[in-house]
Amino acid sequence: MKKVMILAALLAPACIIKAQTKIQYGPKAGVNFSVWTGEGSQGAKFKTGFYAGGFVAVPVSKYFIIRPELMYSEEGTDHIAMKYEDKYIRLPLLAQYRHPSGFFLEAGPQLGWLLSTWAYQKNGEPDINAKDVRSQLETHLAFGFGWQLKAGIGFNLRYNAGISGLGDGTGLKSANIGIGAYYAF
């Protein structure tokens, strides 16, 4: 009996560590409110779009998780003379602090690959494919918070602040607020 108790005491920490290192993954989707900021952005208004994709959550300790995501994101802005519509593939690499209650804080860098960008002119002139004057790679700093239920359903709010310029010869950067939901398997 004594040997069984000693064996159980030795194996218990390994079982606890294994339970805490469960990798989760799943789909994620939500709505974006994006705008351009910086020099030349006066008069810019938020544009509503959506994002969808997936994630993998890899625990590194009891409370900390590394969470890479891959997202398709519709962004842009509504400016004085034009409405811009941008489509990106986004790759956030987030570090999350998770409280046992399900509440979490997250922050990290985010890369964006520009798929397409169109400038729709409000004065009736022909629309412009602006991809040639824009940077194909963009960086953001993402930070936010959320809550995940024990059943795996989660909700989050995230702000993405542009670090690199849009590459159009101005000091413009993009920023967006994302509100979404996900399911963790």
C-alpha positions as MATLAB code, in Angstrom:
seq = 'MKKVMILAALLAPACIIKAQTKIQYGPKAGVNFSVWTGEGSQGAKFKTGFYAGGFVAVPVSKYFIIRPELMYSEEGTDHIAMKYEDKYIRLPLLAQYRHPSGFFLEAGPQLGWLLSTWAYQKNGEPDINAKDVRSQLETHLAFGFGWQLKAGIGFNLRYNAGISGLGDGTGLKSANIGIGAYYAF';
ca = [
       0.000    0.000    0.000;
       2.852    2.308    0.859;
       4.427    1.730   -2.598;
       1.127    2.594   -4.306;
       0.865    5.857   -2.355;
       4.457    6.802   -3.192;
       3.877    5.976   -6.870;
       0.648    8.029   -6.890;
       2.440   10.957   -5.249;
       5.191   10.799   -7.881;
       2.777   10.545  -10.831;
       0.311   13.214   -9.658;
       2.475   16.197  -10.694;
       3.007   14.665  -14.130;
      -0.765   14.255  -14.574;
      -1.390   17.833  -13.465;
       1.263   19.181  -15.860;
      -0.173   17.096  -18.692;
      -3.685   18.423  -17.983;
      -2.405   22.002  -18.016;
      -0.583   21.599  -21.344;
      -3.592   20.723  -23.480;
      -3.246   22.387  -26.868;
      -6.474   23.978  -28.071;
      -7.449   25.040  -31.595;
     -10.531   26.214  -33.386;
     -12.363   28.672  -35.632;
     -12.764   32.361  -34.912;
     -14.823   35.149  -36.515;
     -16.037   38.643  -35.797;
     -16.513   42.215  -36.906;
     -13.805   44.866  -37.531;
     -14.072   48.618  -37.175;
     -11.049   49.974  -39.040;
      -9.692   53.442  -39.779;
      -6.492   55.036  -41.028;
      -4.487   57.150  -38.597;
      -1.519   59.488  -38.856;
      -0.599   62.337  -41.167;
      -3.276   62.865  -43.812;
      -6.013   60.936  -42.006;
      -8.042   63.991  -40.998;
     -11.684   63.342  -41.840;
     -11.258   59.539  -41.925;
     -14.183   57.542  -40.546;
     -14.425   53.950  -39.369;
     -15.271   51.274  -41.932;
     -17.047   48.118  -40.813;
     -15.816   44.746  -42.090;
     -15.425   41.181  -40.877;
     -12.677   38.724  -40.080;
     -12.590   34.931  -39.996;
      -9.960   32.277  -39.477;
      -8.521   29.975  -36.872;
      -6.105   29.724  -33.968;
      -3.924   27.353  -31.961;
      -3.425   27.943  -28.213;
      -0.248   26.368  -26.821;
       0.181   26.502  -23.023;
       3.671   27.323  -21.790;
       2.711   27.383  -18.106;
      -0.372   27.222  -15.928;
      -1.408   30.802  -16.748;
       0.463   31.713  -19.948;
      -0.365   30.681  -23.514;
       1.196   31.388  -26.912;
      -1.579   31.813  -29.467;
      -0.815   32.127  -33.191;
      -3.790   32.905  -35.426;
      -4.398   33.019  -39.173;
      -7.167   35.415  -40.286;
      -8.781   36.820  -43.403;
      -9.690   40.428  -42.617;
     -11.679   43.116  -44.465;
     -10.557   46.605  -43.455;
     -10.183   50.128  -44.848;
     -11.536   53.582  -44.143;
     -14.119   56.050  -45.333;
     -12.190   59.216  -46.222;
     -13.341   62.616  -47.474;
     -13.272   61.899  -51.224;
     -12.855   58.106  -51.293;
     -13.839   54.922  -49.546;
     -10.979   52.418  -49.269;
     -11.547   48.670  -49.014;
      -8.566   46.523  -48.029;
      -8.401   42.745  -47.784;
      -5.626   41.145  -45.719;
      -4.321   37.837  -44.470;
      -3.336   38.554  -40.849;
      -0.995   36.507  -38.673;
      -1.096   37.580  -34.996;
       1.322   35.921  -32.572;
      -0.122   36.617  -29.138;
       0.960   35.933  -25.585;
      -2.023   35.410  -23.288;
      -2.356   35.514  -19.544;
      -5.354   33.380  -18.521;
      -6.995   33.565  -15.141;
      -8.688   30.344  -13.887;
     -12.064   32.152  -14.164;
     -11.670   32.199  -17.969;
     -10.755   35.892  -18.241;
      -7.640   36.591  -20.344;
      -5.380   39.436  -21.454;
      -3.419   39.207  -24.698;
      -0.744   41.165  -26.576;
       1.716   40.629  -29.386;
       2.849   41.491  -32.899;
       0.738   40.967  -35.988;
       1.794   40.724  -39.636;
      -0.565   41.510  -42.489;
      -0.258   40.602  -46.176;
      -2.280   42.863  -48.433;
      -4.396   40.819  -50.854;
      -6.249   43.707  -52.519;
      -7.114   47.345  -52.042;
      -9.611   49.472  -53.913;
     -10.312   53.199  -53.728;
     -13.949   53.925  -54.539;
     -14.328   57.571  -55.510;
     -17.378   59.417  -54.228;
     -17.504   61.923  -57.123;
     -18.377   59.341  -59.788;
     -14.860   59.013  -61.222;
     -13.617   55.464  -62.027;
     -12.564   53.322  -59.072;
      -8.841   52.766  -58.533;
      -6.926   49.560  -57.788;
      -4.417   51.000  -55.302;
      -2.362   47.843  -54.706;
       0.645   49.180  -56.655;
       1.154   52.141  -54.288;
       0.607   50.232  -51.049;
       3.017   48.170  -48.995;
       2.381   44.435  -49.366;
       3.484   43.717  -45.780;
       2.192   45.594  -42.753;
       2.869   45.257  -39.021;
       0.630   45.945  -36.033;
       0.815   45.681  -32.280;
      -2.260   43.856  -31.005;
      -3.630   43.884  -27.481;
      -6.957   42.972  -25.963;
      -8.933   40.928  -23.494;
     -11.659   38.300  -23.439;
     -13.343   35.492  -21.651;
     -13.519   31.761  -22.403;
     -16.198   29.502  -20.952;
     -15.298   26.006  -19.776;
     -17.345   24.654  -22.721;
     -14.780   26.220  -25.123;
     -16.833   29.180  -26.340;
     -14.891   32.425  -26.101;
     -15.385   36.130  -26.731;
     -12.735   38.802  -27.239;
     -12.136   42.484  -27.903;
      -8.842   43.468  -29.534;
      -7.211   46.695  -30.703;
      -4.611   46.533  -33.483;
      -2.386   49.612  -33.788;
      -0.400   50.040  -36.998;
       3.371   50.189  -36.594;
       4.423   50.314  -40.252;
       3.039   52.783  -42.768;
       0.651   51.893  -45.554;
       3.421   52.561  -48.080;
       1.566   55.158  -50.098;
       4.124   57.934  -49.563;
       2.323   59.379  -46.524;
       2.457   58.820  -42.776;
      -0.777   56.827  -42.824;
      -1.141   53.716  -40.693;
      -4.094   51.425  -40.174;
      -5.800   50.642  -36.892;
      -8.811   48.527  -36.058;
     -10.969   47.273  -33.261;
     -12.133   43.675  -33.527;
     -14.989   42.092  -31.601;
     -15.360   38.366  -32.043;
     -16.203   34.900  -30.882;
     -14.447   31.555  -31.168;
     -14.745   27.913  -30.240;
     -11.806   26.008  -28.702;
     -11.563   22.254  -29.233;
];
